[in-house]
C-alpha cells in the first residue's frame, strides 16, 4: 500500500479549516453570503464543506481497507470495527450536543448533529462496502441508496415533497423521537442531519471510496490518474445538474442530485491538488492544511468544545466571552462583516495551534 498521499491530507485539512471558519463567525448577523448555507434549495461554497469531509472519509477508507476485502476472514472483523467506530463517533457527537452538561437537561438534548450524521453514514457505507465488496456492485449499492431516498421523499411527502414543510424526512424523525430532541433552527421541527438523509450521505462516502479504490489506491501517480478523476468529476457534476431539474440540489434534505453535484466539484478540486502537489511538486503552501489533515476529527471536536466554553462557561453580566471578544475588539476595529470573518480566522488559528502541537509530536488520534 502506498504511503499517505499529501494531496488527500491537504484536501482533508482544507475541509476542516473551512468547516471551522464557517461555524465560528464573530456574529451570525454579519456573515458574507459565500460563508452561509443556501436557505433551502441550492449550493453555496459553504455547502461543499460537509460533503467534502464525507468524500475524504471514503477516499481514506479505500486506503485503510487495502486488499483485505479479498480475505475470507475479513467481514466479521472489519464489520465489528466499523460498528464500534460509528458508535463512538455518534456518542461523541451526542455528548458535544449536551456539553456543558449543566446547561441543558437531557430531555431537551438534540439527538442528531454533524458527527452523528458522519457516524450513521459511515456505518451504512461500511456495511455496503464490506458486504458487497466488488466495485461494480458497491456502485449499484450507492445508486440504490440515492434512488430509494428520492422515492421515499417523492411518494411519502406532501404535494410539495421537497419543501421544508412538505418533506417526509422531518416527519420520520418526529415519529421516532420526541420533538424536544429535534433541531428547530428552520422555524419548525426539522433536522438537517436526521435519519432519512443518511441514505444519500452514505452514498457520498461510497463515491469517495470508489474514486480512491478505482483510480488511486495501488496506482502510479501520473497525469492519467488526474485525467480519469477529472472525467469522472465532470460526469458527476453534469448528471447532478441534470437530475436537479426533477430532484432539487438540497443540503438539508441531502438529495441525490446534491451528492452528485458536490462530489463532482470536490473531485475536480482533488484532481487539481494531485496535479499541483503530487505531480508538479508545489508543496510549500500545504503545511497549514497538512497539520489540520493529520487529526481532522479531533480538531473539529476541539473547536466545538472551545466555542461552547466561550459561550456557556465564561459568562459575565454583560455577555459571554465569545460575544465580548467580537464586540470589544473585532467589530470596532474591523467593522461588522470583516470583523466577524477575522474572528473566525483567529479562532481557527487557535484550533490549528492545538493541532500543530499534536502534529509536531507525530500524534494521530484514531477512533
C-alpha positions as CSV (number, residue, x, y, z in Angstrom):
1,X,0.0,0.0,0.0
2,X,1.3,3.5,-0.9
3,X,2.2,5.9,1.9
4,X,-0.2,8.7,2.7
5,X,-0.9,11.0,-0.3
6,X,-0.2,14.6,0.5
7,X,-2.9,15.8,-1.7
8,X,-5.6,13.9,0.2
9,X,-4.2,15.1,3.5
10,X,-4.3,18.6,2.2
11,X,-7.9,18.2,1.0
12,X,-8.9,16.9,4.4
13,X,-7.1,19.7,6.1
14,X,-8.7,22.4,3.9
15,X,-12.1,20.9,4.6
16,X,-11.6,21.1,8.4
17,X,-10.1,24.6,8.2
18,X,-13.1,25.9,6.2
19,X,-15.5,24.0,8.3
20,X,-14.3,25.7,11.5
21,X,-14.3,29.1,9.8
22,X,-17.9,28.9,8.6
23,X,-19.0,27.5,12.0
24,X,-17.4,30.3,14.1
25,X,-18.2,33.8,12.8
26,X,-18.0,36.6,15.4
27,X,-21.7,37.2,14.8
28,X,-24.2,35.3,12.8
29,X,-25.8,38.6,12.0
30,X,-22.8,39.6,9.9
31,X,-21.7,36.7,7.6
32,X,-20.8,37.1,3.9
33,X,-23.1,35.2,1.5
34,X,-20.5,32.6,0.4
35,X,-20.0,31.7,4.1
36,X,-23.7,31.0,4.6
37,X,-25.6,27.8,3.7
38,X,-28.2,28.1,1.0
39,X,-31.6,28.8,2.7
40,X,-33.1,25.7,1.2
41,X,-32.5,24.6,-2.4
42,X,-29.1,25.4,-3.9
43,X,-25.5,25.1,-3.0
44,X,-23.0,27.7,-1.8
45,X,-19.3,27.2,-1.2
46,X,-20.2,26.5,2.5
47,X,-22.5,23.7,1.4
48,X,-19.4,21.9,-0.1
49,X,-17.7,21.6,3.3
50,X,-19.6,18.7,4.9
51,X,-19.9,16.6,1.7
52,X,-16.1,17.1,1.2
53,X,-15.5,15.6,4.6
54,X,-17.6,12.6,3.8
55,X,-15.9,12.2,0.4
56,X,-12.5,12.3,2.1
57,X,-13.7,9.6,4.6
58,X,-14.4,7.5,1.6
59,X,-11.0,8.2,0.0
60,X,-9.3,7.2,3.2
61,X,-11.4,4.0,3.6
62,X,-10.0,2.7,0.3
63,X,-6.5,3.0,1.7
64,X,-7.3,1.6,5.2
65,X,-9.2,-1.5,3.8
66,X,-6.4,-2.1,1.2
67,X,-6.6,-5.7,-0.2
68,X,-8.3,-7.1,2.9
69,X,-11.6,-7.1,1.0
70,X,-10.4,-10.3,-0.7
71,X,-9.8,-12.1,2.6
72,X,-12.3,-14.7,3.7
73,X,-12.0,-13.7,7.4
74,X,-12.4,-10.0,6.5
75,X,-16.1,-9.4,7.0
76,X,-16.7,-10.1,10.7
77,X,-13.5,-8.4,12.0
78,X,-13.9,-5.3,9.9
79,X,-17.7,-5.0,10.3
80,X,-17.2,-5.1,14.1
81,X,-14.6,-2.3,13.8
82,X,-16.9,-0.2,11.6
83,X,-19.9,-0.6,14.0
84,X,-17.7,0.2,17.0
85,X,-16.2,3.3,15.3
86,X,-19.6,4.5,14.2
87,X,-21.0,4.1,17.8
88,X,-18.1,6.0,19.3
89,X,-18.4,8.9,16.8
90,X,-22.2,9.1,17.4
91,X,-21.7,9.1,21.2
92,X,-19.1,11.9,20.9
93,X,-21.5,13.9,18.9
94,X,-24.3,13.4,21.4
95,X,-22.0,14.4,24.3
96,X,-21.0,17.5,22.4
97,X,-24.6,18.5,21.9
98,X,-25.1,18.1,25.7
99,X,-21.9,19.9,26.8
100,X,-21.6,21.7,29.2
101,X,-23.9,19.2,30.9
102,X,-25.4,21.5,33.4
103,X,-26.6,23.9,30.8
104,X,-29.2,21.7,29.1
105,X,-31.5,19.0,30.5
106,X,-31.2,15.7,28.8
107,X,-34.9,15.8,27.9
108,X,-34.1,18.7,25.6
109,X,-31.0,17.2,24.1
110,X,-30.8,17.3,20.3
111,X,-30.1,13.7,19.1
112,X,-28.6,14.4,15.7
113,X,-25.7,16.6,14.5
114,X,-22.7,16.7,12.2
115,X,-20.8,13.9,14.0
116,X,-24.0,11.8,14.3
117,X,-24.6,12.1,10.6
118,X,-20.9,11.1,9.9
119,X,-21.3,8.1,12.2
120,X,-24.5,6.8,10.6
121,X,-23.3,7.5,7.0
122,X,-20.0,5.7,7.8
123,X,-21.9,2.8,9.2
124,X,-24.2,2.4,6.2
125,X,-21.4,2.9,3.7
126,X,-19.2,0.5,5.6
127,X,-21.9,-2.2,5.5
128,X,-22.4,-1.7,1.8
129,X,-18.7,-1.8,1.0
130,X,-17.9,-4.8,3.2
131,X,-20.9,-6.9,2.3
132,X,-21.0,-6.2,-1.5
133,X,-17.2,-5.9,-1.9
134,X,-16.9,-5.8,-5.7
135,X,-16.6,-2.2,-7.1
136,X,-19.4,-2.6,-9.6
137,X,-21.8,-4.0,-7.0
138,X,-20.8,-1.3,-4.5
139,X,-21.6,1.4,-7.1
140,X,-25.0,-0.1,-7.6
141,X,-25.5,-0.1,-3.9
142,X,-24.7,3.7,-3.8
143,X,-27.2,4.3,-6.6
144,X,-29.8,2.3,-4.8
145,X,-29.4,4.3,-1.6
146,X,-29.9,7.6,-3.5
147,X,-32.8,6.4,-5.6
148,X,-34.6,4.9,-2.5
149,X,-34.1,8.2,-0.7
150,X,-35.6,10.0,-3.7
151,X,-38.5,7.6,-3.9
152,X,-39.3,7.9,-0.2
153,X,-39.3,11.7,-0.4
154,X,-41.4,11.7,-3.5
155,X,-44.1,9.3,-2.6
156,X,-44.4,9.9,1.1
157,X,-44.1,13.7,1.1
158,X,-46.9,16.2,0.7
159,X,-47.9,17.9,-2.5
160,X,-44.5,19.7,-2.4
161,X,-42.3,16.7,-1.3
162,X,-39.0,18.7,-1.4
163,X,-40.2,21.7,0.5
164,X,-39.4,22.5,4.2
165,X,-43.0,21.9,5.3
166,X,-43.9,19.1,2.8
167,X,-41.0,16.7,3.1
168,X,-41.3,13.4,4.9
169,X,-37.8,13.5,6.4
170,X,-38.8,15.6,9.3
171,X,-41.9,13.5,10.0
172,X,-39.8,10.3,10.2
173,X,-37.6,11.9,12.8
174,X,-40.6,13.0,14.8
175,X,-42.1,9.5,14.6
176,X,-39.0,8.1,16.3
177,X,-38.0,10.9,18.7
178,X,-39.8,13.4,20.8
179,X,-40.0,16.9,19.3
180,X,-37.8,18.3,22.0
181,X,-34.9,16.2,20.6
182,X,-35.2,17.6,17.1
183,X,-33.5,20.7,15.7
184,X,-35.7,23.7,15.2
185,X,-33.4,26.2,13.5
186,X,-35.6,26.3,10.4
187,X,-38.5,27.6,12.4
188,X,-40.1,24.1,12.6
189,X,-39.0,20.8,13.9
190,X,-36.8,19.6,11.1
191,X,-33.3,18.2,11.5
192,X,-30.9,18.6,8.5
193,X,-28.8,15.7,9.9
194,X,-31.8,13.4,10.5
195,X,-32.3,9.8,9.8
196,X,-33.5,9.7,6.1
197,X,-30.7,11.8,4.8
198,X,-28.2,9.2,6.0
199,X,-29.0,7.1,2.9
200,X,-27.6,9.6,0.4
201,X,-24.9,10.7,2.8
202,X,-23.6,7.1,2.8
203,X,-23.6,7.3,-1.0
204,X,-21.3,10.3,-0.6
205,X,-18.7,8.2,1.3
206,X,-19.1,5.3,-1.2
207,X,-18.4,7.6,-4.2
208,X,-15.2,8.8,-2.4
209,X,-14.3,5.2,-1.7
210,X,-14.8,4.1,-5.3
211,X,-12.9,7.1,-6.6
212,X,-9.9,6.2,-4.5
213,X,-10.1,2.4,-5.0
214,X,-10.5,2.6,-8.8
215,X,-8.2,5.5,-9.6
216,X,-5.8,6.0,-6.8
217,X,-5.0,3.0,-4.5
218,X,-2.2,0.9,-5.9
219,X,-1.8,3.1,-9.0
220,X,1.1,5.2,-10.1
221,X,0.6,8.9,-9.6
222,X,0.6,10.4,-13.1
223,X,-1.3,12.6,-15.4
224,X,-3.5,9.7,-16.5
225,X,-4.8,9.4,-12.9
226,X,-5.6,13.1,-12.9
227,X,-7.4,12.8,-16.3
228,X,-9.6,10.0,-15.2
229,X,-10.6,11.7,-12.0
230,X,-11.4,14.9,-14.0
231,X,-13.6,12.9,-16.4
232,X,-15.4,11.2,-13.6
233,X,-15.9,14.5,-11.8
234,X,-17.3,16.3,-14.8
235,X,-19.7,13.4,-15.4
236,X,-20.9,13.5,-11.8
237,X,-21.3,17.3,-12.0
238,X,-23.3,17.2,-15.2
239,X,-25.6,14.3,-14.1
240,X,-26.2,16.1,-10.8
241,X,-27.2,19.3,-12.6
242,X,-29.5,17.4,-15.0
243,X,-31.1,15.4,-12.1
244,X,-31.7,18.6,-10.2
245,X,-34.4,19.5,-12.7
246,X,-36.5,16.8,-11.1
247,X,-34.8,16.4,-7.8
248,X,-33.5,19.7,-6.4
249,X,-30.0,20.2,-5.1
250,X,-30.7,20.5,-1.4
251,X,-28.3,20.1,1.6
252,X,-30.9,19.9,4.4
253,X,-32.6,17.0,2.6
254,X,-29.2,15.7,1.3
255,X,-30.7,14.9,-2.0
256,X,-29.0,12.6,-4.6
257,X,-28.6,15.5,-7.0
258,X,-26.7,17.3,-4.2
259,X,-24.5,14.2,-3.7
260,X,-23.5,14.0,-7.4
261,X,-23.1,17.8,-7.9
262,X,-20.9,18.2,-4.8
263,X,-18.9,15.0,-5.5
264,X,-18.2,16.4,-9.0
265,X,-16.9,19.7,-7.6
266,X,-14.8,18.0,-4.9
267,X,-13.4,15.6,-7.4
268,X,-12.3,18.5,-9.6
269,X,-10.5,20.0,-6.5
270,X,-8.9,16.6,-5.7
271,X,-7.6,16.3,-9.3
272,X,-6.2,19.8,-9.2
273,X,-4.4,19.1,-5.8
274,X,-3.0,15.8,-7.1
275,X,-1.6,17.6,-10.2
276,X,-0.3,20.6,-8.2
277,X,1.1,18.8,-5.2
278,X,2.0,15.2,-6.2
279,X,2.9,15.8,-9.8
280,X,4.2,19.4,-10.2
281,X,5.6,19.3,-6.7
282,X,4.4,22.7,-5.4
283,X,4.1,21.8,-1.7
284,X,5.4,24.7,0.5
285,X,1.9,26.2,0.8
286,X,0.4,23.0,2.1
287,X,1.9,22.9,5.6
288,X,-1.0,24.5,7.5
289,X,-3.5,22.2,5.9
290,X,-1.3,19.2,6.3
291,X,-1.3,19.9,10.1
292,X,-5.1,20.0,10.1
293,X,-5.3,16.9,8.0
294,X,-3.5,14.7,10.4
295,X,-6.2,14.9,13.2
296,X,-9.3,16.3,11.4
297,X,-11.9,14.8,13.7
298,X,-10.2,15.8,16.9
299,X,-9.7,19.3,15.6
300,X,-13.4,19.6,14.8
301,X,-14.4,18.3,18.2
302,X,-12.0,20.7,20.0
303,X,-13.4,23.6,18.0
304,X,-17.0,22.7,19.2
305,X,-15.8,22.4,22.8
306,X,-14.0,25.7,22.7
307,X,-17.0,27.5,21.2
308,X,-19.2,26.1,24.0
309,X,-16.6,27.0,26.7
310,X,-16.6,30.6,25.4
311,X,-20.4,30.7,25.2
312,X,-21.5,28.9,28.3
313,X,-18.7,28.7,30.8
314,X,-17.0,32.1,30.5
315,X,-20.2,34.1,31.1
316,X,-20.4,37.6,32.5
317,X,-23.1,40.1,33.4
318,X,-22.9,41.8,30.0
319,X,-22.5,38.6,27.9
320,X,-20.1,35.7,27.3
321,X,-16.5,35.6,26.2
322,X,-17.4,34.7,22.6
323,X,-19.6,37.8,22.1
324,X,-17.3,40.1,24.1
325,X,-14.3,39.2,22.1
326,X,-16.1,40.1,18.9
327,X,-17.8,43.3,20.2
328,X,-14.9,44.7,22.1
329,X,-12.2,44.2,19.5
330,X,-13.0,42.7,16.2
331,X,-16.2,44.7,15.4
332,X,-15.0,48.2,16.4
333,X,-11.6,47.7,14.8
334,X,-12.5,45.9,11.5
335,X,-16.2,46.6,11.2
336,X,-19.2,44.2,11.2
337,X,-18.5,41.8,8.4
338,X,-14.8,41.8,8.2
339,X,-14.6,41.7,12.0
340,X,-16.9,38.7,12.1
341,X,-14.8,36.9,9.5
342,X,-11.5,37.7,11.1
343,X,-12.8,36.5,14.4
344,X,-13.5,33.1,12.7
345,X,-10.0,33.1,11.2
346,X,-8.3,33.8,14.6
347,X,-10.5,31.2,16.3
348,X,-9.5,28.7,13.6
349,X,-5.8,29.6,14.1
350,X,-6.2,28.7,17.8
351,X,-7.5,25.3,16.8
352,X,-4.7,25.0,14.3
353,X,-2.1,25.6,17.0
354,X,-3.7,22.8,19.1
355,X,-3.4,20.5,16.0
356,X,0.2,21.7,15.4
357,X,1.2,20.5,18.9
358,X,-0.1,17.0,18.0
359,X,1.5,17.2,14.6
360,X,4.9,18.1,15.9
361,X,4.9,15.1,18.2
362,X,3.6,12.9,15.5
363,X,0.4,12.1,17.4
364,X,-2.5,10.7,15.4
365,X,-5.6,10.2,17.5
366,X,-7.7,7.4,15.9
367,X,-11.2,6.3,16.9
